[in-house]
């Protein structure tokens, strides 16, 4: 199971870790933390040294009820960061967390290798066309509505069945644009209650039937710290537990704030299972 990142075939037989770099002032965990060039480069260097295979850069917070950011503002935040990282760490495989086709286009043209779309193309009708044109790996997440409305859209008859149908439709749409490398993200915390998050997690193996790599992003999310009744700053241990379980259930990429601990999960999992 491989994905083609700018001509480099990345083998997902051994799961990989994606490090999160938010360049937003309002992300739920690390918003506003990385503003200066030196801070960005220091964090990227740390994540790469800790074993991140990918760095996922986001400039529009997708936390519940996140405020609107214009397309131009998102571009003005993200492109200088892409340029900065690739200037200093040219071998980095950059993923761009965006649901806007124009942001995706300029980021790919600046050297980004993957697009990570929380809407699977549902919030921008041109997204699949752009991904098909540039033929980059595309992460498709399950969500209803948008970051401003998703928490009011949590009514399902059978959440996993409906998610599988959603992904089958989105995969078919992506294939119609010639997109080769697709990755599925169940979207923990997006249009799902805490109990629904755990129901999806419990049945994670069912997503294997789509026969595509699975990305799991639960790093420091409310499903962890609210369940444990702790602060978000104390949610690393819970994150590590769930990342380990996600690997046993078939996750091929785990998306995290804390790369070192996630890489240790993968190393020990691989020692036992591969």
PyMOL commands that set and color helices and strands:
alter all, ss='L'
color gray80, all
select helices_A, chain A and resi 37-50+71-88+101-109+127-134+150-152+159-176+194-202+204-210+222-228+232-234+236-248+259-273
alter helices_A, ss='H'
color red, helices_A
select strands_A, chain A and resi 2-5+8-11+16-22+54-58+94-97+114-117+137-141+182-185+213-216+253-256
alter strands_A, ss='S'
color yellow, strands_A
deselect
rebuild
show_as cartoon
